[in-house]
Amino acid sequence: MGQVALLESKSMASAETVRELTRAFFQSYPDYFLCRTMAENVAEGVKSRTEALSDLAQKARASAQNSQQIEEMLNRKTITLGHGETVLLQQLKLREILDLDDQSLTEVVRFYCKHPYAHGRTRKSRLLPRWLRTFFLSALLGHAKNRSLDLDYGSCFELITLL
């Protein structure tokens, strides 16, 4: 019984460490899934914290240098509507996105979880309360969860706490 409790406490401590590392890494580079993977690698001893921070800093520098091209690429993201018409995701309103079919909505949610600041739909300003900064993403996730779409909701809701 003692070993089981010890393993459970180590697992809980490791999960907390991953959460803390993810939070710290996210401040260096705002890609939740990459930061979580880096945190898991550090927790498992695959990488050191210093190496992970160095890698993230390098990605942040590259991202800053290529910000215009990245923004143009994100603005070209298209989504196929149910009747086969392709539209720019940037042009769709929240109500139109929520009315998409399950497959398209899943694609949109994954896109905005990967790129939460795309199209200015999530605000960066800390002067605004979190619920207002993340309203768009929260509405998307809530609607997707109500429709029982196949997504990693735990990670997506954790992302909202970091924004």
C-alpha positions, 0 to 999 in steps of 0.5 A, a space after each residue: 500500500 505504501 508504494 502505491 501511495 508513493 507512486 501516486 504522490 510522485 505522479 501528482 507532483 510530476 503533473 504539478 511540475 509539468 503545469 508549472 513548467 508549462 506556465 513558465 514556458 508559455 510566458 517565453 513562447 505562446 504555443 501551449 502544446 509546444 510548451 506542454 511537450 517541453 515541460 513533459 520532456 523536462 519532467 522526464 529528464 529528456 531535456 534540461 530546463 535551460 535547454 528548453 528555455 533556450 529552444 523557446 527563446 530561439 523560436 520566439 526570436 524567429 517568430 518575431 523576425 517572421 511575424 509579418 509572414 506568419 500573420 499573413 499565413 494565419 490570415 489565409 486560413 480557410 474553412 470549408 462550409 457544409 455546402 462546399 464553399 470555402 471562406 477565410 476563417 478571419 471573415 467568419 463571425 462567432 455566430 457563423 463559426 458556432 453554426 459550422 458542422 462538427 468537422 469544421 468546428 473541430 478544425 476551427 477550435 484546434 486552429 484557435 487553440 494552436 494560435 489563440 491570438 490569430 485574427 485578434 480574437 483573443 486579446 493580449 492586454 492584461 488591462 482587460 479581465 481574463 473572461 473578456 480577453 478570452 471570450 471568443 475562445 471560451 465560447 468556442 470551447 464551450 460550444 464544442 464541449 456541448 456538441 461532444 466534439 473529440 478535443 483535448 478539453 483539459 489542455 484547451 481550458 488550461 490554455 485559457 488560464 494562461 492567456 
